Amino acid sequence: MKTIRIACGQGFWGDWLEAPVRLIEGGPVDYLVLDYLAEVTMSIMQKQKSRNPKAGFATDFVALMDRILPQVLAKNVRVIANAGGVNPQACAEAVRMVAARHGLADQLRIGIVAGDDILGRLDELMAAGHTFENLDTGEPLATVRAHLQSANVYFGAQPIAEALRRGAQVIITGRCTDTGLALAPCIHEFGWAADDWHRLAAGTVAGHIIECGAQCTGGNCLVDWETTPDYANIGFPIIEMHEDGTFVVTKHPNTGGRVTVATVKEQLVYEMGDPTTYITPDCIADFTTIQLAQEDTDRVRVWGIQGRPATEFYKVSASYFAGYKAVGSLIYAWPDAYAKARRADAMLRQRLHDLGLHFDEIWTEYVGAGACHGLQLAGEPSRDLPEVVLRVAVRSSDQASVERFTKELAPLALNGPPTVTGFGSGRPKVEEVVAYFPTLIPKAVVTPDVQLLANG
């Protein structure tokens, strides 16, 4: 039975830079997939593009291709990355320049999947009757239209599979589903039909397992974390996918971490939602049908996955400007560190009130004294805590109020409770708040744009 090896080398923009290099060098892989995008990333990239029309993509990907492109071509590895962000064309051109510097431009075929950016079409679509209701609140997009910064459709695996069919060796996409990056090679290699729901669901589950990189190979895993071997050399995941939709999760030999049923299960429940109805543009996967077994050391076999027909909608990830924020911190030392931090917080809030400043929210955390779990679970902090970090955040539509807050934290060092430190980094910075707006759009009104750059 035909088998392909799909490796994931990045779980987010900022993941370990060495991982994809080690995947290419450490053993055979047929596909290297790289996931760079999160919801807020698109708005950041949109801002970058507004300042520079050649920006708006994950620059780390270009630097990576500079390191691995000769090996990618020599070993006939096909690379799929959503590094294009809001400017996949510019990202592709940057990669082509890399190929030219290596003297490989005539050998490299670059595919582009675009068409997901609908920010410029929103007024037209809304005028046609599309209200774009928020999936969480039900409010229409019109309520935040004036402040929108990005709006991108989540495409699935089919446009990527089309680029593979056209011969692309490196495929750069805009916003697409994380799972689609791994499902697309399966569709291309095995010829899975667009309504072969069970196999599409299997490829979707495979993509979900590896989309966060080493999070399924022992990274960020609670089970037996104390005995997880060689975190510093952790191996990133590889899917050995069979034509019938069964597959094995593994990693290269002689790498750190571990692949067990437990590590795979922890990743499966990540951002899962309703386990019976995991919705993607390609299908609906039923996670309750997944069967797992430890086949061998660092090898978990997965089978039995069932799927259902896809919906008639794409998800749209939109973002909008929602005011300003600033976050600052001070450290209070023993004795009575927690009591000092609380007294300082009360003092700060009194001063902000006396100044008549306007905030939508003031949020205080006492890091080291139950901030992660809250007092209800963590209990009252000990008086003998060696130190506590007072972390205060404010949010407001009034930029001047946030600016003034940034000037009120440092004075506590001499004005307030004793044994304080941690103010040497300077005043907090004022930042714009980017809010998330999830919605849906009918598939019939959006068309993926699949392109293939000419060689050279």
NORRA-V422711 format. One record per backbone hydrogen bond with DSSP energy under -1.0 kcal/mol. CO is the residue of the C=O (numbers start at 1). NH is the residue of the N-H. If there is no record, write none. Layout:
CO,NH
CO,NH
This chain:
2,243
4,241
5,30
5,31
6,239
7,33
10,35
12,15
18,22
19,23
20,24
21,25
22,26
30,78
31,7
32,80
33,9
34,82
40,44
41,45
42,46
43,47
44,48
45,49
46,50
47,51
48,52
52,55
56,86
57,59
58,61
59,63
60,64
61,65
62,66
64,68
65,69
68,72
69,73
70,74
71,75
72,77
78,32
79,171
80,34
81,173
82,85
83,58
84,87
87,91
88,92
89,93
90,94
91,95
92,96
93,97
94,98
95,99
96,100
97,101
98,102
99,104
100,103
104,107
104,108
105,456
109,169
109,170
110,453
111,172
112,451
113,174
114,449
116,153
118,121
121,125
122,126
123,127
124,128
125,130
126,129
131,141
134,138
139,134
140,143
141,144
144,147
145,148
147,321
150,319
151,118
152,317
153,155
155,177
157,161
158,162
159,163
160,164
161,165
162,166
163,168
164,167
169,79
170,111
171,81
172,113
173,84
175,155
179,183
180,184
183,187
184,188
185,189
186,190
187,191
193,196
195,197
196,200
197,201
198,202
199,203
200,204
201,205
202,206
203,207
204,208
205,209
206,210
207,211
210,213
212,215
213,216
214,217
214,219
217,258
218,221
222,225
224,227
229,257
230,233
231,234
233,256
237,8
238,250
239,6
240,248
241,4
242,245
246,242
247,302
248,240
249,300
250,238
256,235
260,264
261,265
262,266
263,267
264,268
265,269
267,270
269,272
274,277
275,287
278,285
283,280
284,308
285,278
286,289
287,290
291,303
293,301
296,299
299,295
299,296
300,249
301,293
302,247
303,291
306,286
308,284
312,443
314,441
315,154
316,439
317,152
318,437
319,149
319,150
320,435
323,433
324,396
325,431
326,394
328,392
330,390
331,421
332,388
336,340
337,341
338,342
339,343
340,344
341,345
342,346
343,347
344,348
345,349
346,350
347,351
348,352
349,353
350,354
351,355
352,357
353,356
361,395
363,393
365,391
366,369
367,389
370,374
374,378
375,379
382,385
383,336
386,334
388,332
389,367
390,330
391,365
392,328
393,363
394,326
395,360
395,361
396,324
398,402
399,403
400,404
401,405
402,406
404,407
405,408
409,412
410,413
411,414
411,415
412,416
419,333
421,331
423,426
431,325
433,322
435,320
437,318
438,135
439,316
441,314
442,445
443,446
449,114
451,112
